[in-house]
Amino acid sequence: MTIALTGGTGFVGQALIEQARAQGVVVQALARKPQERRNGVDWIAGDLGDRKALAKLVDGTEAVIHVAGLTHAQNPAAFEEANVAGTLAVIEAAHAAGVQRLIFVSSLSAREPGLSAYGASKARAERVVKASGLDWTIVRPPTVYGPRDKDVFELFRSAKWGVIPTPKEGRSSLIHVEDLARLLLALMPGGEGVSHMNFEPDDGKRGGWSHYELARMIGWSVGRRPKVIGLSKRTMQWAAKADAMLRGAKAKLTLDRVGYMTHPDWVVSLGARVPAALWRPRVETREGMKATAQWYRAEGWL
């Protein structure tokens, strides 16, 4: 099988390519910049705004896995352009090439679109997918962690310093990037039970993890016992403004992210679980966190 992949140079995309190569699946992947040559991967130069590149990307493939998306932006219009218009462009390319199968990586934040411009853009993109006429499946991952991730990494770095700030209240589910990649590949054939479905996968922990539990687990993974400080929404908003002043467009904590980070319930829905016969998580979370910390150290991040 040959698949078309957007977001192949990113955190999730890289893990998916590794899994695809191990399973003998050929990948045609979109990339803005030149990439190293890899067996089983055909890099297509371009982005979601390049219609010719998208046509080349989907040509001769059996399925499209649309991972690419914008997660950080100071301007809501940027989310609209990347996450909504970009998804529509992928769908149009698939239709033109006669490719019917589409797996769309959304976000759990789409469940509460009123909390953030990011979540709202993902919710709108989901509506575009559902109206596409394609054989679609939508996957809403919770917090994804693992090697190469730069978001949860901020907590690992804070743990090394001995203090981890978190939202004051709330729980969230987690999933290791390798488990997510395996799921996306398992969904490729489509069919009864997965086509025209929304799934919310996780690590299998019922009720998810409290912010305190997650922070202490990350501390354990780096060999520290950090002080966990629960912050109010207002305090986090001040921190986001400070981060914007210090790091500008590279700020990780934005006002938009504060909107959904402080929501108390980012635990996956039991009714949106993936059929167990198709997929189950394999990575035990504590061991996954420990291995992720080891990867960060090996790469000089910690």
C-alpha positions as CSV (number, residue, x, y, z in Angstrom):
1,M,0.0,0.0,0.0
2,T,1.1,3.6,-0.7
3,I,-0.2,6.4,1.4
4,A,-0.1,10.2,1.2
5,L,1.0,11.9,4.4
6,T,0.9,15.6,5.4
7,G,2.9,16.7,8.4
8,G,5.5,14.1,7.7
9,T,8.4,16.2,9.0
10,G,6.6,16.8,12.4
11,F,6.6,15.0,15.7
12,V,3.6,12.6,14.8
13,G,4.5,12.4,11.2
14,Q,8.0,11.1,11.9
15,A,6.7,8.4,14.2
16,L,4.2,7.4,11.6
17,I,6.8,7.1,8.9
18,E,8.9,4.9,11.1
19,Q,5.9,2.6,11.7
20,A,5.0,2.6,8.1
21,R,8.5,1.6,7.0
22,A,8.4,-1.2,9.5
23,Q,5.1,-2.5,8.1
24,G,6.3,-2.2,4.5
25,V,3.9,0.7,3.7
26,V,5.3,3.2,1.1
27,V,4.8,6.8,2.1
28,Q,4.5,9.9,-0.1
29,A,5.1,12.8,2.3
30,L,4.7,16.5,1.9
31,A,7.7,18.7,3.1
32,R,8.4,22.4,2.9
33,K,12.2,21.9,3.0
34,P,14.5,19.2,1.4
35,Q,14.7,16.0,3.5
36,E,17.2,13.2,3.8
37,R,16.5,10.3,1.5
38,R,14.9,7.3,3.2
39,N,13.9,4.0,1.8
40,G,10.2,3.7,1.4
41,V,9.6,7.5,1.6
42,D,9.1,9.8,-1.4
43,W,9.3,13.4,-0.3
44,I,7.1,15.9,-2.2
45,A,8.2,19.5,-2.0
46,G,5.5,21.9,-1.1
47,D,2.9,22.8,1.5
48,L,-0.9,22.8,2.0
49,G,-1.2,26.0,0.0
50,D,0.5,24.4,-3.1
51,R,-2.2,22.7,-5.2
52,K,0.3,21.2,-7.6
53,A,2.3,19.7,-4.8
54,L,-0.9,18.2,-3.2
55,A,-1.9,16.7,-6.6
56,K,1.5,15.0,-6.8
57,L,1.3,14.0,-3.1
58,V,-1.9,12.0,-3.5
59,D,-1.3,10.6,-7.0
60,G,-1.1,6.8,-7.0
61,T,-2.0,6.4,-3.3
62,E,-4.7,4.4,-1.6
63,A,-5.3,6.6,1.4
64,V,-4.5,10.0,2.8
65,I,-3.4,10.6,6.4
66,H,-3.8,14.3,7.1
67,V,-1.6,15.1,10.1
68,A,-0.4,18.6,9.3
69,G,-1.9,21.5,11.3
70,L,-1.0,24.6,13.1
71,T,-1.0,24.4,16.9
72,H,0.6,27.7,17.9
73,A,-0.4,31.2,16.6
74,Q,-1.0,34.6,17.9
75,N,-3.5,35.4,15.1
76,P,-6.7,33.3,14.8
77,A,-6.7,33.8,11.0
78,A,-3.5,31.7,10.9
79,F,-5.4,28.8,12.4
80,E,-8.2,29.2,9.8
81,E,-5.8,29.2,6.9
82,A,-3.7,26.2,8.0
83,N,-6.3,24.0,9.7
84,V,-9.5,24.7,7.8
85,A,-8.4,25.9,4.3
86,G,-5.5,23.4,4.4
87,T,-7.8,20.5,5.1
88,L,-10.1,21.6,2.3
89,A,-7.2,21.7,-0.1
90,V,-6.2,18.1,0.8
91,I,-9.8,16.9,0.3
92,E,-10.0,18.6,-3.1
93,A,-6.7,17.0,-4.2
94,A,-8.0,13.6,-3.0
95,H,-11.2,14.0,-5.0
96,A,-9.3,15.0,-8.1
97,A,-7.1,11.9,-7.9
98,G,-9.9,9.5,-7.1
99,V,-8.5,8.7,-3.6
100,Q,-11.5,7.9,-1.3
101,R,-9.9,7.1,2.1
102,L,-9.1,10.0,4.4
103,I,-7.8,9.8,8.0
104,F,-7.9,13.2,9.6
105,V,-5.9,13.9,12.8
106,S,-7.9,16.5,14.7
107,S,-7.6,17.4,18.4
108,L,-9.5,16.7,21.6
109,S,-9.8,20.5,21.8
110,A,-12.4,20.4,18.9
111,R,-14.8,19.0,21.5
112,E,-14.9,22.5,23.1
113,P,-14.5,24.9,20.2
114,G,-15.6,27.9,22.3
115,L,-12.4,27.8,24.5
116,S,-9.8,28.6,21.8
117,A,-9.3,29.6,18.3
118,Y,-7.2,26.5,17.8
119,G,-10.0,24.2,18.9
120,A,-12.6,26.2,16.9
121,S,-10.5,25.7,13.7
122,K,-10.2,22.0,14.3
123,A,-13.9,21.7,14.8
124,R,-14.5,23.6,11.6
125,A,-12.0,21.3,9.8
126,E,-13.9,18.3,11.1
127,R,-17.1,19.6,9.6
128,V,-15.3,20.1,6.2
129,V,-14.1,16.4,6.5
130,K,-17.6,15.1,7.3
131,A,-19.1,17.0,4.3
132,S,-16.3,15.8,1.9
133,G,-18.1,12.8,0.5
134,L,-14.9,10.8,1.2
135,D,-14.6,7.6,3.3
136,W,-13.3,9.4,6.4
137,T,-12.3,8.7,9.9
138,I,-11.5,11.4,12.4
139,V,-9.0,10.9,15.3
140,R,-9.0,13.3,18.2
141,P,-5.8,12.6,20.2
142,P,-5.4,13.9,23.7
143,T,-2.0,15.1,24.9
144,V,0.6,13.3,22.7
145,Y,4.1,12.8,24.2
146,G,7.3,11.0,23.1
147,P,10.6,11.5,21.3
148,R,10.8,14.7,19.2
149,D,7.9,16.4,21.0
150,K,8.6,20.0,21.9
151,D,5.4,20.8,23.8
152,V,5.4,18.3,26.7
153,F,9.1,18.7,26.6
154,E,8.6,22.1,28.4
155,L,7.4,20.1,31.5
156,F,10.5,17.8,31.3
157,R,12.8,20.8,31.3
158,S,10.9,22.4,34.2
159,A,11.1,19.2,36.1
160,K,14.9,19.2,35.8
161,W,14.9,22.7,37.2
162,G,12.8,21.4,40.2
163,V,9.5,23.3,39.7
164,I,6.6,22.5,37.4
165,P,3.8,25.0,36.9
166,T,0.4,23.5,35.9
167,P,-3.2,24.6,35.7
168,K,-4.7,24.5,39.2
169,E,-7.4,22.0,38.4
170,G,-8.3,19.4,35.8
171,R,-7.5,16.0,34.3
172,S,-6.3,14.9,30.9
173,S,-5.7,11.8,28.9
174,L,-2.3,10.9,27.4
175,I,-1.1,8.9,24.4
176,H,2.4,7.9,23.3
177,V,3.3,9.0,19.8
178,E,4.1,5.4,18.7
179,D,0.7,4.2,19.8
180,L,-1.0,7.0,17.9
181,A,1.1,6.2,14.8
182,R,0.1,2.6,14.9
183,L,-3.6,3.6,15.2
184,L,-3.4,5.8,12.1
185,L,-2.0,3.0,10.1
186,A,-4.5,0.5,11.4
187,L,-7.3,2.7,10.2
188,M,-6.1,2.9,6.6
189,P,-8.3,0.2,5.1
190,G,-11.5,1.8,6.5
191,G,-14.6,-0.4,6.5
192,E,-17.4,-1.2,9.0
193,G,-16.8,0.1,12.5
194,V,-14.2,2.8,11.5
195,S,-15.5,4.6,8.5
196,H,-17.4,7.8,9.2
197,M,-16.4,7.6,12.9
198,N,-14.8,9.9,15.5
199,F,-12.2,8.2,17.8
200,E,-10.5,9.5,20.9
201,P,-7.6,7.2,21.7
202,D,-5.5,7.2,24.9
203,D,-3.1,5.1,27.0
204,G,-5.9,3.1,28.5
205,K,-6.0,4.8,31.9
206,R,-9.6,5.3,32.8
207,G,-10.3,8.9,34.1
208,G,-7.0,10.2,32.7
209,W,-4.3,11.9,34.8
210,S,-4.5,14.9,37.1
211,H,-2.1,17.7,36.4
212,Y,-0.4,16.9,39.7
213,E,0.0,13.2,38.7
214,L,1.4,14.1,35.3
215,A,3.9,16.6,36.8
216,R,5.1,14.1,39.4
217,M,5.4,11.3,36.8
218,I,7.5,13.6,34.6
219,G,9.7,14.5,37.6
220,W,10.2,10.8,38.3
221,S,11.2,10.2,34.7
222,V,14.1,12.7,35.0
223,G,15.1,11.6,38.5
224,R,13.7,14.6,40.3
225,R,10.9,15.3,42.8
226,P,9.8,18.7,41.6
227,K,7.5,21.1,43.4
228,V,4.2,21.3,41.5
229,I,2.6,24.7,41.5
230,G,-1.1,25.0,40.5
231,L,-1.8,28.2,38.7
232,S,-5.1,30.0,38.3
233,K,-6.3,31.0,34.9
234,R,-5.5,34.7,35.5
235,T,-2.0,33.8,36.5
236,M,-1.5,31.7,33.4
237,Q,-2.8,34.6,31.3
238,W,-0.2,36.8,32.8
239,A,2.5,34.1,32.1
240,A,1.3,33.9,28.5
241,K,1.7,37.6,28.0
242,A,5.2,37.4,29.5
243,D,6.1,34.5,27.3
244,A,5.0,36.5,24.2
245,M,7.2,39.4,25.3
246,L,10.2,37.1,25.8
247,R,9.8,34.7,22.9
248,G,7.5,36.5,20.4
249,A,6.1,34.1,17.8
250,K,8.1,31.2,19.3
251,A,6.1,31.5,22.6
252,K,4.8,28.1,23.8
253,L,2.3,29.5,26.2
254,T,-0.2,31.7,24.4
255,L,-3.4,33.3,25.5
256,D,-5.2,30.9,23.2
257,R,-3.6,27.9,24.7
258,V,-4.5,29.1,28.2
259,G,-8.1,29.0,27.1
260,Y,-8.2,25.2,26.7
261,M,-5.4,24.3,29.1
262,T,-7.4,25.6,32.0
263,H,-10.5,23.6,31.0
264,P,-11.0,20.9,33.7
265,D,-11.8,17.9,31.5
266,W,-9.6,16.7,28.7
267,V,-10.2,13.1,29.4
268,V,-11.2,11.0,26.3
269,S,-14.9,9.9,26.0
270,L,-15.6,6.2,26.7
271,G,-18.1,6.2,23.8
272,A,-15.4,7.3,21.3
273,R,-12.9,4.5,22.0
274,V,-11.3,2.6,19.2
275,P,-12.6,-1.0,18.8
276,A,-10.2,-3.2,20.8
277,A,-10.0,-5.8,18.0
278,L,-8.4,-3.2,15.8
279,W,-6.1,-1.3,18.2
280,R,-4.9,-1.2,21.8
281,P,-2.2,1.0,23.4
282,R,1.0,-0.8,24.0
283,V,3.2,1.8,25.7
284,E,2.8,1.8,29.4
285,T,2.8,5.5,30.3
286,R,5.4,5.6,33.1
287,E,7.8,3.6,31.0
288,G,7.0,5.8,28.0
289,M,7.8,8.9,30.0
290,K,11.1,7.4,31.2
291,A,12.1,6.5,27.6
292,T,11.1,9.9,26.4
293,A,13.3,11.5,29.0
294,Q,16.2,9.3,28.0
295,W,15.7,10.4,24.3
296,Y,15.8,14.0,25.4
297,R,19.1,13.4,27.2
298,A,20.6,11.5,24.3
299,E,19.7,14.4,22.0
300,G,21.1,17.0,24.3
301,W,17.7,18.6,25.0
302,L,18.0,18.0,28.8
